[in-house]
Amino acid sequence: MMHETWIYVVTLLASMLTLVAGFGLGTILTPVFTLFYDVKLAILLVAIVHFVNNALKFLLFRKYIDLSIIKRFGLLSVVGSILGAALQLYLQSDLLKVFLGILLIVLGLVEFLPEKTTFKLPQKIDVIGGFFSGLLGGLVGNQGAIRSAYLLNYDISKEAFIATATVIALTIDATRIPVYLTSHQQFISEIHWQLLLVVTVALIGTLVGKKLLTYFSIGIFKKVVAGFVVLMGISFALRLI
């Protein structure tokens, strides 16, 4: 009973933070779930929670979606996701996470530079960022951080930021979950009613996070997102030690 309580508490807090930061639900939940489930089953369960949670965010913010960004960034992320999910069982992801961590630290810190010295990634390379975002999402389950780092390049509202990131994430989830199910058929029977409760808690956290969003200006919102990007980068880079 105690471990179930921890899962619910962490899920609630993670879903609240994820709505503001644009990523992090899978990153936070996966290590918690691996404490109580087989690693492969944990990844599958978290992916399902992630998908349903993104579906709710889509419903809440769908009118703010920026289709032009999705066309440039999101389409190849689907291709990358399928490839990453297929390679999940064969590649060592730790070195990839270290490289990603260093990149995220740089991209996140840029947002804190004085406005005149701020460097933005060229939007013409969005397709590259989209592909690697999806690839890492399928491979190690952490596409959100690099996606958020790229979206900081755009002068869009916080609602558009969340809506656009959600559509991309939802598409990636929809492509990687069937691959996981195919690869881990022996675990399907282990999914039970507790998953429904975890999903419900995640949805509640998202609704609370939407309320919190009203207290952030776009400037503060971007710095919060950038701060989470840096923290994510540090956590990845520490794998080198």
C-alpha positions as CSV (number, residue, x, y, z in Angstrom):
1,M,0.0,0.0,0.0
2,M,2.9,2.4,0.8
3,H,4.5,2.0,-2.7
4,E,1.1,2.7,-4.3
5,T,0.8,5.9,-2.3
6,W,4.2,7.1,-3.4
7,I,3.3,6.4,-7.1
8,Y,0.2,8.5,-6.8
9,V,1.9,11.4,-5.0
10,V,4.8,11.6,-7.5
11,T,2.4,11.3,-10.4
12,L,0.3,14.2,-9.1
13,L,3.3,16.5,-8.6
14,A,5.0,15.5,-11.9
15,S,1.9,16.1,-14.0
16,M,1.5,19.6,-12.5
17,L,5.2,20.4,-13.2
18,T,5.0,18.9,-16.7
19,L,2.2,21.1,-17.9
20,V,4.3,24.2,-17.1
21,A,7.7,22.9,-18.2
22,G,6.4,21.1,-21.3
23,F,8.2,17.9,-20.4
24,G,9.2,15.7,-17.5
25,L,6.3,13.3,-16.7
26,G,8.0,10.3,-18.2
27,T,11.4,11.3,-16.8
28,I,10.1,11.5,-13.3
29,L,7.7,8.6,-13.3
30,T,10.0,6.0,-15.0
31,P,12.6,5.7,-12.2
32,V,9.7,5.6,-9.6
33,F,7.9,2.8,-11.5
34,T,11.1,0.8,-11.9
35,L,11.3,0.6,-8.1
36,F,8.1,-1.6,-8.2
37,Y,7.9,-3.1,-11.7
38,D,10.2,-4.7,-14.2
39,V,12.0,-2.0,-16.2
40,K,10.4,-2.8,-19.5
41,L,6.9,-3.0,-17.9
42,A,7.6,0.4,-16.2
43,I,8.5,2.0,-19.5
44,L,5.3,0.7,-21.1
45,L,3.1,1.8,-18.2
46,V,4.6,5.3,-18.1
47,A,4.2,5.6,-21.8
48,I,0.5,4.9,-21.5
49,V,0.1,7.4,-18.6
50,H,2.0,9.9,-20.7
51,F,-0.2,9.4,-23.7
52,V,-3.5,9.8,-21.8
53,N,-2.2,12.9,-20.0
54,N,-1.1,14.4,-23.3
55,A,-4.6,13.7,-24.7
56,L,-6.1,15.8,-21.9
57,K,-3.6,18.6,-22.5
58,F,-4.6,18.5,-26.2
59,L,-8.2,19.0,-25.3
60,L,-7.4,21.9,-23.0
61,F,-5.1,23.8,-25.3
62,R,-6.0,22.6,-28.9
63,K,-7.2,26.1,-30.1
64,Y,-3.6,27.4,-29.5
65,I,-1.8,24.9,-31.7
66,D,0.7,26.4,-34.1
67,L,0.6,24.1,-37.2
68,S,3.6,25.8,-38.9
69,I,5.9,24.7,-36.1
70,I,4.4,21.2,-36.2
71,K,5.1,20.9,-39.9
72,R,8.7,22.0,-39.5
73,F,9.6,20.2,-36.3
74,G,7.0,17.6,-35.6
75,L,6.8,15.4,-38.7
76,L,10.3,14.0,-38.6
77,S,10.0,13.5,-34.8
78,V,7.5,10.7,-35.6
79,V,10.1,9.0,-37.9
80,G,12.7,9.4,-35.2
81,S,10.3,7.9,-32.5
82,I,9.6,4.8,-34.5
83,L,13.3,4.2,-35.1
84,G,14.2,4.9,-31.5
85,A,11.6,2.6,-30.1
86,A,12.8,-0.2,-32.5
87,L,16.4,0.3,-31.4
88,Q,15.5,0.4,-27.7
89,L,16.6,-3.2,-27.0
90,Y,19.9,-3.0,-28.9
91,L,21.6,0.3,-28.1
92,Q,23.3,1.6,-24.9
93,S,21.6,4.9,-24.1
94,D,23.8,6.2,-21.3
95,L,26.3,7.9,-23.6
96,L,23.5,9.4,-25.6
97,K,22.1,10.8,-22.5
98,V,25.4,12.4,-21.5
99,F,25.7,14.1,-24.9
100,L,22.1,15.2,-24.7
101,G,22.7,16.5,-21.2
102,I,25.5,18.8,-22.3
103,L,23.4,20.1,-25.2
104,L,20.5,20.8,-23.0
105,I,22.6,22.7,-20.4
106,V,23.8,25.0,-23.2
107,L,20.4,25.5,-24.8
108,G,18.7,26.2,-21.4
109,L,21.3,28.7,-20.2
110,V,21.0,30.7,-23.4
111,E,17.5,31.8,-22.2
112,F,19.1,33.6,-19.2
113,L,21.5,35.7,-21.3
114,P,20.8,39.4,-21.7
115,E,18.4,39.9,-24.6
116,K,21.0,41.5,-26.9
117,T,23.3,38.6,-26.6
118,T,20.7,35.8,-26.7
119,F,21.5,33.2,-29.4
120,K,18.7,31.3,-31.1
121,L,19.0,28.1,-33.0
122,P,18.2,28.7,-36.7
123,Q,14.6,27.6,-37.4
124,K,15.8,26.0,-40.7
125,I,17.3,23.2,-38.6
126,D,14.1,22.4,-36.9
127,V,13.7,19.2,-38.9
128,I,17.0,17.9,-37.4
129,G,15.8,18.8,-33.9
130,G,12.5,17.1,-34.5
131,F,14.1,13.9,-35.7
132,F,16.5,13.7,-32.7
133,S,13.7,14.6,-30.3
134,G,11.6,11.7,-31.6
135,L,14.7,9.4,-31.7
136,L,15.5,10.0,-28.1
137,G,11.9,9.8,-27.1
138,G,11.6,6.3,-28.6
139,L,15.0,5.2,-27.4
140,V,15.3,6.6,-23.8
141,G,11.9,8.2,-23.3
142,N,13.2,11.8,-22.9
143,Q,12.2,13.7,-26.1
144,G,10.5,16.5,-24.2
145,A,13.5,18.4,-23.0
146,I,15.1,18.9,-26.4
147,R,11.7,19.7,-27.9
148,S,11.1,22.4,-25.2
149,A,14.6,23.8,-25.8
150,Y,13.8,24.2,-29.5
151,L,10.4,25.7,-28.9
152,L,12.0,28.4,-26.8
153,N,13.3,29.8,-30.1
154,Y,9.8,30.9,-31.1
155,D,7.9,34.0,-30.1
156,I,4.7,32.3,-29.2
157,S,2.4,32.5,-26.2
158,K,2.7,30.0,-23.3
159,E,-0.5,28.4,-24.3
160,A,0.8,27.9,-27.9
161,F,4.0,26.5,-26.5
162,I,2.1,23.9,-24.5
163,A,-0.4,23.1,-27.2
164,T,2.3,22.6,-29.9
165,A,4.6,20.6,-27.7
166,T,1.6,18.4,-26.7
167,V,0.6,17.6,-30.3
168,I,4.2,16.5,-31.1
169,A,4.4,14.5,-27.9
170,L,1.0,12.9,-28.5
171,T,2.1,11.8,-32.0
172,I,5.3,10.3,-30.7
173,D,3.5,8.5,-27.9
174,A,1.0,7.1,-30.4
175,T,3.9,5.7,-32.5
176,R,6.1,4.2,-29.8
177,I,3.4,2.5,-27.6
178,P,2.4,0.0,-30.3
179,V,6.1,-0.9,-30.7
180,Y,6.5,-1.4,-27.0
181,L,3.4,-3.6,-26.9
182,T,4.7,-5.7,-29.7
183,S,8.1,-6.1,-28.1
184,H,6.8,-6.8,-24.6
185,Q,3.6,-8.9,-25.2
186,Q,4.4,-11.0,-22.1
187,F,3.8,-7.9,-19.9
188,I,0.4,-6.9,-21.3
189,S,-1.4,-9.2,-18.9
190,E,0.3,-7.5,-15.9
191,I,-1.5,-4.2,-16.6
192,H,-4.3,-3.9,-14.1
193,W,-6.7,-1.5,-12.4
194,Q,-3.9,0.4,-10.6
195,L,-2.9,1.9,-14.0
196,L,-6.3,3.5,-14.2
197,L,-5.8,5.2,-10.9
198,V,-2.4,6.5,-11.8
199,V,-3.8,7.9,-15.0
200,T,-6.6,9.6,-13.1
201,V,-4.2,11.2,-10.7
202,A,-2.1,12.4,-13.6
203,L,-5.1,14.1,-15.2
204,I,-6.0,15.8,-11.9
205,G,-2.4,17.1,-11.7
206,T,-2.7,18.5,-15.3
207,L,-5.9,20.4,-14.4
208,V,-4.2,21.9,-11.3
209,G,-1.2,22.8,-13.5
210,K,-3.5,24.6,-15.9
211,K,-4.7,26.8,-13.0
212,L,-1.1,27.6,-12.0
213,L,-0.2,28.6,-15.5
214,T,-2.3,31.8,-15.2
215,Y,0.2,33.2,-12.7
216,F,3.1,33.1,-15.1
217,S,4.0,35.9,-17.6
218,I,5.5,34.7,-20.9
219,G,8.9,35.9,-19.8
220,I,8.8,34.0,-16.5
221,F,7.3,31.0,-18.3
222,K,10.2,30.7,-20.7
223,K,12.7,31.0,-17.9
224,V,10.9,28.3,-15.9
225,V,11.0,26.1,-19.0
226,A,14.7,26.9,-19.5
227,G,15.5,26.1,-15.9
228,F,13.9,22.7,-16.2
229,V,15.9,22.1,-19.4
230,V,19.1,22.9,-17.6
231,L,18.2,20.7,-14.7
232,M,17.4,17.8,-17.1
233,G,20.7,18.4,-18.8
234,I,22.6,18.2,-15.6
235,S,20.9,15.0,-14.5
236,F,21.9,13.4,-17.9
237,A,25.4,14.8,-17.9
238,L,26.1,13.4,-14.4
239,R,25.9,9.9,-15.8
240,L,29.5,10.6,-17.0
241,I,30.8,10.6,-13.4
